[in-house]
Amino acid sequence: MPSFLLEFLKLTFELIGLFFVISFLVGVGQFFINPKSKIFTFSRNNKFLSASCGALLGGVTPFCSCSTIPLFVGFVKSKAPFSTSIAFLLASPIINPAILTLMGVFFGIKTAILYGLCTFIFAVLFGLVLEKFGFEKEIYDISITGGKEESQMWSELTGTFGMRLKTVIQTSIFNSLLLLRKVFPYLLVGTAIGALIHGLLPVSVVQKVAGIPAWFSVPAAALIGIPLYIRTETIIPMATVLQSVGLGPGVLVSLMIGGGGASLPEVSLLSSIFTKKMLAAFLISVFTVACATGFIFNSLLG
């Protein structure tokens, strides 16, 4: 069997298995995490705590724009602190258990922890900064329909414990399969490209790219990623191959955050909520997070 096909099948089965299991666990967890809980709006004087709660919720919620945007709008309309809402919006597409698990499997626990810490801290920081400069006034008062409806909470389910548990498991399995169906083409594309790179890309080409100074290659990767529709889960298998032939970790993580944090579908939806000033601030925030995390990765792991 050709090495390309072997590599493709190996990556595909690994990603599908991990993606489904983690998605299922996240789905179960959502029955016990209430975005309207007082902890997310606790003490408006404690901005750091509020923003941290927003980023934390973003790190465990579904990782696609159709779910992120309606939840963000829900935060805004419920009068949650603006820093909480922005921290959630920044964190949700680029941090989740699936991404961290995949990074741990492919790159090691140290890399996954560093990625999680950097993206979480920067999401909180930019949530605080944008609130400090009054960007909450740059959001239109409109609602978005067509997104995923808010999930029921465990406390809202009826019946015996066994019946409620059955509902949670069935719903989580259904939602995991539905999400897997949506991202499956992107996973296939990512694994196919990764397998092709592994078998066909001349090492000398990647080594030349790796030789470009980090001060240029890291922000360039972020700029390239922002207009693209890159799911972070998709690019991880490609990144492992690129790193193995010499591409720096900072460039890879910058591309991942740029593409995952500001995909075209998400920006399109946000343009109906944000003024041009706010949309520009959001894109600059994603770009800055991508660059800063990339430079940190180069410094500590390069």
RODREN-44140 format. One record per residue: residue in three letters; y, z negated, x of N, C-alpha, C, O in turn. Coordinates in steps of 0.02 Angstrom, whole numbers, plus 50000, padded with zeros to 5 digits. Atoms other than C-alpha are relative to their C-alpha. Layout:
BEGIN
ALAYZXYZXYZXYZX/...
This chain:
BEGIN
MET499405000050042500005000050000500625000050044500664996150091/PRO499404999749958501725004650072500354993350004500344989449956/SER499665006449989502724990250144500574999049950500714993449929/PHE499465000550049504164994350025499744997249934500044992749905/LEU500275002250064503054991949872499774992850003499864989049956/LEU500225006949992502294975949939500604995249998500574990049964/GLU499405004249999504024968649974500314999749931500544994449909/PHE499714999650067504644974349804499624995549951499924991649914/LEU500415004050045503194966349709500064992650016500094988449970/LYS499955007049980503314950249808500654997049976500664991649945/LEU499355002650021505174948049776500064999849924500344995049896/THR499954999750073505024953249593499644994249967499934990949923/PHE500385005550031503674940649548500294993250017500294988749974/GLU499685006349981504534926749644500624998749957500714993249931/LEU499385000750037506194929849557499874998949925500194994649895/ILE500145000750071505464931749382499744993049985499964989749938/GLY500285006750011504454915749397500534994550006500584990249963/LEU499485005049990505884905449467500535000349946500764995249921/PHE499474999150049507154912749347499794997149933500184993649900/PHE500225002550065506114908849193499944992449999500174989249952/VAL500105007349999505644891149244500674996350000500764991549962/ILE499365003449997507424886249290500405001149936500734996549912/SER499644998750062508154894649136499734995649944500124993149902/PHE500315004350051506924884949028500244992850008500424989649958/LEU499785006949988507394868349109500744999149982500934994049954/VAL499295000350019509254872249088500075000049924500484996449897/GLY499984999750072508934876548906499834993349968500154991349919/VAL500175006750025508094859848877500574995150011500754991249968/GLY499455004549984509514850848964500605000849955500964996049943/GLN499424998750043510794858948851499984996149934500494994949903/PHE500065004050061510114849248703500264992950010500374989349961/PHE499795006949985510664833248790500694999650033500924994250050/ILE499344999849969512334838848864500505002649949500485008449930/ASN499524998250052513754838948740500685001650031501004997150059/PRO499364998249970515304848648797500604996549967501154996449994/LYS499455003650035516334838648670499984992550014500374988749985/SER500065007149985515794822048742500644997250029501015000850063/LYS499385003249977517184809848780500054999950076500604999450104/ILE499975000349927516684809948963500385006050029500665005550084/PHE499664994049975517414827548981500754999949986501125004050014/THR499285000650012519094822248914500234992850014500774990849995/PHE499865007049987519044804348976500604999250047500655002450099/SER499425001949959520674797449042500375006050028500245008250084/ARG499614994349978521904811649053500404998550063500645003150096/ASN499665001849938522714802149194499555000950061499795001350117/ASN500484999149946521134804349297499815007450003499275009349981/LYS500104992850000521284823049325499395002050042499035006650023/PHE500574998149957520004823549465499344999049964498905003249969/LEU500615001350038518664815749356499905005249946499345007849938/SER500054995150053519044827549213499805006950027499355010250000/ALA500174993649970519004842949325499295000150027498935005150022/SER500685000549974517404836949407499485000749944498965003849953/CYS500454999450058516584835249236499965007249977499425009649958/GLY500004992950020517114853049194499585004150047499185008350025/ALA500394996349951516374859749355499264998349995498835002650003/LEU500695002250008514794849549327499685003449940499115005849945/LEU500274996650059514564856649153499925007550014499435010549993/GLY500064993049982514894874049222499385001450042499105006850040/GLY500584999249956513494871249347499334999749965498825001249996/VAL500645000650035512174868349214499975004349936499475004249901/THR499994995950060512694880349076499775007150014499715009050073/PRO500244993149990512094898349049500465004050046501075003150045/PHE499624996649948512634910049186500145007249983499955011850020/CYS499774993350017513334925049095500664999449961500794994249931/SER499335000350029515064929349029499994998849925500444995449899/CYS500025000850073514534929948846499954992849979500164991049924/SER500045007150015514174911348853500584996250031500844991550001/THR499475003649965515494905948978500675000449964501014995349956/ILE499344999150030517014913148890500074996249934500574992749925/PRO499925003950061516694905948715500034992550012500414988949979/LEU499985007149984516354888848791500684998150030500964992950014/PHE499345001249972517964890148891500524999749945500954995249945/VAL499535000050056518924894448733499924993649959500414990749936/GLY500125006350036518094879448649500334994150034500604989750000/PHE499665005349962518744868148787500745000149986501054994949972/VAL499284999450009520504874848769500204997849930500694994149922/LYS499825001650069520514873248580499884992749982500204990049937/SER500115007150012519824855648586500494995650038500434989550038/LYS499475003549964521334850948693499734996150060500024991050081/ALA500245003049937520264846448844500515001450055500875006450051/PRO499534998749945521274844949005499905007050028499335009450034/PHE500044993249976521684862149073499605000550064499235005450074/SER500385000049937520964857649243499254999949986498865003050023/THR500705000150019519304853949157499765006949980499225009250001/SER500184993450025519284870849071499955005150057499475009050060/ILE500004995349944519724880649229499434998650048499105003350072/ALA500555001849955518484871149337499345002549972498915004950009/PHE500604997550033517144875449210499955007650007499425010350023/LEU499994992749999517654893749205499845002750070499485007750076/LEU500134997749932517614895449395499294998450022498975002450056/ALA500655002149976516004885849421499425003449964498915005049995/SER500564997850040514944892749280499655006450025499035006550027/PRO500364993949979514594910549346499704999650070499255003550086/ILE500235000049930514304905449527499594994050020499314993850075/ILE500445005749986513394888749516499554999049940499794998849883/ASN500475002250050511844884849417499344998350034499245000450091/PRO500635002049967510114877549451499595005950024499255005550076/ALA500394994249978509344894949461500255002650067499855004050112/ILE499714997649937510554900649597499834995350057499624997550111/LEU500135004949947510344884549696499264999950019499094999250078/THR500714999849985508454885349680499815006250040499445005750089/LEU500144993849964508384903449735500264999750072499935001950118/MET499725000649933509524899749882499584995350042499474996550102/GLY500425004749964508444884949930499355003250023499125002050078/VAL500634996749984506874895549925500095005350054499695005750101/PHE499914994449954507584910550019500384998150064500245001050117/PHE499585001649942508844902350137499914992950026500124991450082/GLY500105006849979508344884050146500444995149961500964996949934/ILE499655005250038508914867750067500704998850026501174997849987/LYS499345001249971510364865450188500515005049975501075003249957/THR499544994750023511134882050138500164999149926500734999849906/ALA499895001050072510894878549952500484994249987500924994649944/ILE499565005850009511724861449967500715001750020501184999849985/LEU499334998149977513184868450067500345004649950500935003849936/TYR499724995450050513434882349941500214996249937500764997249911/GLY499845003950060513374870249795500614995750009501044995349965/LEU499435004349986514604858249875500665003950005501165002049976/CYS499394996049991515854871649926500255002849934500845002049918/THR499784996950063515884880649759500224994749950500704995849912/PHE499815005450046515954864249661500694997250018501124996549975/ILE499365002949978517384857049765500585004849988501115002749965/PHE499454995150009518404873149760500145001149926500725002349908/ALA499894999350072518144874749571500444994349975500914995449936/VAL499605005850019518834857149549500715000650026501204999449990/LEU499344999549968520264860249671500445005049963501025003549949/PHE499584994950033520864876249587500144998349927500655000349900/GLY499855002550066520704868349416500604995450001501044995849957/LEU499435004749993521904854649473500645003750019501175002249992/VAL499414996449977523074866849560500325004149944500935003949934/LEU499734995850054523244878749413500314995749944500804997749913/GLU499705004550049523574864149295500674997350026501164996849990/LYS499395002749969524854857049416500585004849993501155002649983/PHE499464994950003525844873349412500115002749930500445007949921/GLY499844998450070525834874349222499705006349973499985009449928/PHE500304993850024524654888949196499684999349931499475004349902/GLU500275000750067524024881449034500425003549947500195004849892/LYS499554996550046525524890048953499875007650001500155011349961/GLU500134992849992524824907049007499365002249965499055007149985/ILE500604998350038523394907348881500195001649929500554997749897/TYR499854998150069523494916448715499614995649952499064993249968/ASP500345004050051523044907048558499575004449956499755006049899/ILE500464995850039521584917748502499294997550009499154993850057/SER500705001949997519744915248469499585006150019499785011850008/ILE500464994649983518294925348534499374999349959499094993849955/THR500615000250040516844929848422499495004450033499645008550076/GLY500544995749974515184937748459499634996950058499134999750080/GLY500355003249946514694925848597499444995649973499334995349913/LYS500545004450020513254913648594500274994049963500764990949985/GLU499775005750039513444900248462499814993750038499334993550076/GLU500125006349966513514882448522499324997249980499154997249920/SER500675002650013511784874748535500034993449963500514989649968/GLN500065006550032511224860348428499854994850053499574996250105/MET500155005649956511134843348509499364996749976499164997449918/TRP500615003750017509554832748513500134995449941499714994849896/SER499845004750053510424820048402500095003349932500074999949880/GLU499884996450063510754833448270499355002949971499355005249914/LEU500634997550025508934838748254499694995249950499804989149954/THR500325004250050507914832348107499255000250008498975004450043/GLY500735000449997506104827348085499764994750048500154990950076/THR500305004849954504904817048189500165001950072500425007350085/PHE499894998649929505014815848378499635006350021499905010550058/GLY500404994249982503614828548394500305006549974500305011550009/MET499694994050030504484840848277500635001950038500765007850050/ARG499384998749963506144839048371499835002850069500165007550093/LEU500204997649933505264841248539499745007249996499885011250040/LYS500264993250009504374856848473500585004949993500565010450020/THR499424995750009506054864048419500355001350067500545006950082/VAL499684999449934506804860648591499615004850045499915009250076/ILE500414995849956505344868748682500005007249977500085011850017/GLN500014993150027505234883948567500665003550011500685009350031/THR499344997049991507104886848573500135001650073500395007050088/SER499884999049929507174884948762499595005850027499835009850067/ILE500424994449979505714896948787500295006649975500345011550012/PHE499724993950030506484909748668500635002150038500715007950056/ASN499374998449966508204908648752499885002150073500235006550098/SER500164998249931507424909548926499735007250003499925011050047/LEU500264993150003506464925348879500555005049984500575010550011/LEU499454995650019508014932648799500465001250060500675006950073/LEU499574999449942509054929148954499655004050055499975008150088/LEU500374996349950507684935749067500005007549983500045011750028/ARG499984993050020507654951848965500675003250017500705009050036/LYS499344997449985509524953748989500105001250074500405006350094/VAL499874999449927509504950949177499445003850036499515005450095/PHE500574996949966507824959249212500185006550035499975007550092/PRO499814993849963508584976449253500374998550064500275001850115/TYR499615001749941509784968049375499554996950054499654998150114/LEU500485002749952508364958349455499605005550033499475005350093/LEU500384994449972507384974349476500415004050050500175006050103/VAL499564996349955508874983249553500084996150065500054999050119/GLY499905004049940509164968849672499404999950045499465000650106/THR500615000149959507364967649728499845006850029499605007350086/ALA500134993349974507214986449745500455001650060500225004250110/ILE499544998949944508764987449854499814995850060499824998150117/GLY500215004349945508164972649955499395002750035499365002650097/ALA500604997249970506474980649982500155006350039499885007450093/LEU499804993949965507274997250029500354998450065500215001450117/ILE499655002049939508434988750152499514997550052499564999150111/HIS500505002949954506964979450225499605005550035499435004850094/GLY500434995049970505994995550254500355006050030500085009250075/LEU499694993849981507275009150280500654999450040500815003750081/LEU499355000549968508955002650340499944998850075499634993950095/PRO500035001149928509145004650527500344993650020500904992249999/VAL499725006449977509434988050611500675001150036501114996950032/SER499394998749961510784996050720500615000549954501164998649974/VAL499444999450047511854999850566500254993249980500864992049982/VAL499805006750020511854981850507500314996250058500784992450049/GLN499735003449942512164975650682500715002150015501124998150037/LYS499314997749991513724986450693500464996749950501024994649967/VAL499605003450052514354979150528500084992750018500624989850010/ALA499975007149982513924961750589500484998850058500734993250066/GLY499545000749944515004965050741500735000149981501164998750023/ILE499305000050023516594966750636500254992849998499884988449974/PRO499745006949999517704951250659499984996849931500115000149881/ALA500075003650064517454937950524500654999849961500655000049900/TRP499365000550035519314936950486500125006149956500525005749909/PHE499934993950040519174954650417499405001049953499495002749894/SER500604998450039517374956050355499924995449940499694997649887/VAL500085004750055517384940350247500455001649941500205002349885/PRO499584998150058518914944550140499855007049974499925008349915/ALA500194993350022518364962850136499414999749952499395003249902/ALA500585000850043516704957450061500194997249933499924999249881/ALA499775002950064517604946949930500355005249958500245005549897/LEU499644994750037518724961649882499525005249973499615007749917/ILE500504995250023517234973249870499614997249942499445000849895/GLY500405003150052516294960849763500354999349934500035000049881/ILE499655001750061517654956949636499965005549947499815004049889/PRO500044994950053517704973949546499295001849980499195005349929/LEU500694998250015515804975449548499714995049950499954989449942/TYR500365004550045514624968049419499384997750037498855000750031/ILE500555002549959513524957949535499794993249974500184988549974/ARG500275006650018512424944049469499774996850065499434999850106/THR500175003549938512224931049604499254999950010499015000550067/GLU500725000149995510364930049565499735006750026499205006950059/THR500234993449979510224948749597500105001250074499695004350107/ILE499834998449930511054949149766499634995550050499614997250109/ILE500345004549954510064934549840499435003450037499385002750098/PRO500544996649962508504945049880500275005250049499985006250102/MET499704995349953509624958349957500294996350060500244998650117/ALA499675003849947510554945050056499504997550052499664997450111/THR500505002549952508964938150133499825005350051499745003950110/VAL500184994549955508534955150204500575001750047500475002650107/LEU499414998549958510304958650265500114994750053500294996450110/GLN499915005349951510404941750349499475000450055499604998950114/SER500544999749951508724944450434500125005350053499835005050108/VAL499874994849950509404960050522500704999350029500955004050062/GLY499395001449961511034952250579500644999149963501144997349994/LEU499375000950036512334951450439500154992649991499714988849972/GLY499815007050001513294935150444499974996749932500075000149882/PRO500045003650064513074921750309500664999849963500674999849901/GLY499355000350032514944921250276500155006349960500425005849905/VAL499904993750035515014939650227499585000249937499825002349884/LEU500464999850057513514937850112500244995449944500244997449886/VAL499805004850052514134922350021500675002049970500805000849911/SER499364997650026515884929850004499895005549949500225005749897/LEU500164994750047515144945249921499704997249936499854999549881/MET500335003150057514074934349807500514996749953500484997649892/ILE499525003650041515534923649747500515004849970500695004149911/GLY499534995250027516734938249729499725003949941500055004749891/GLY500324996250053515514948249624499804995849941499884997849883/GLY500235004350054514804933749525500574996449963500524995149903/GLY499465003950029516454924749495500495003949959500865001149919/ALA499514995950036517464939349428499715006949984499985012050005/SER500304993650019516324952649357500445003749950500855000649916/LEU499594996050045517094966849259499944997949926500464997549893/PRO500035002350070516404961049089500394993549989500734992849938/GLU499645006350007517124943649119500755001150002501124998349962/VAL499284998649994518824950149175500255003549937500815002249914/SER499814996650061518854961549023500104995249942500594995749905/LEU499935005050052518574946948906500604995550013500974993849966/LEU499455004549984519814935848997500685003349989501174999949975/SER499374996650010521164949148983500254999449928500845000449915/SER499795001050070521164946048795500214992849987500484991249934/ILE499825007150007521444927348824500594998350045501044994550025/PHE499505001849949522534926648980500585005050000500505010949985/THR499454995549984524244933549013499855003250068499395001150103/LYS500114996649936524374945149163500094995150058499734995550108/LYS499885005049948525054930649265499394995650010499194994150067/MET500595004349997523564919649223499405003750026499015001050065/LEU500564996149976522314933549251500055001250075499545000950111/ALA499904999249927523074936849423499834993650036499524993750090/ALA500145006549969522984918249462499254998750003498994996050052/PHE500735000950001521154917949411499665004250054499235001750090/LEU500304995549950520704932949519500154997650071499724997950115/ILE499825002649934521654925649667499594993750016499384992750073/SER500415006049990520714909249642499295001950021499024999050068/VAL500684997849983519024918149645499995002850071499535001350110/PHE499974997049933519534928149799500064994650053499734995050105/THR499905005449951520124912449889499374995850009499194994050065/VAL500625003849996518544902749846499485003950040499135001050081/ALA500494995849964517484917349909500145000150074499694999350115/CYS499824999749929518444918650073499904993250034499614992850088/ALA500055006749970518534899850105499284998150010499094995550063/THR500715001649994516684897450071499675004350054499255001950091/GLY500274995649948516284912450180500164997750070499734997750114/PHE499805002549934517264905550327499644993550017499464992550074/ILE500365006249988516454888550306499275001450019499004998350064/PHE500694998249984514724896550306499955002850071499495001150108/ASN500024997349932515134906350464500084994550052499764994650104/SER499865005549953515784890550547499394995450010499244993250065/LEU500545004949998514294879550503499305003150008498854999950036/LEU500674997049999512844891850488499965006450042499425008850057/GLY500004993749964513394907150587499714999550070499685004550106/
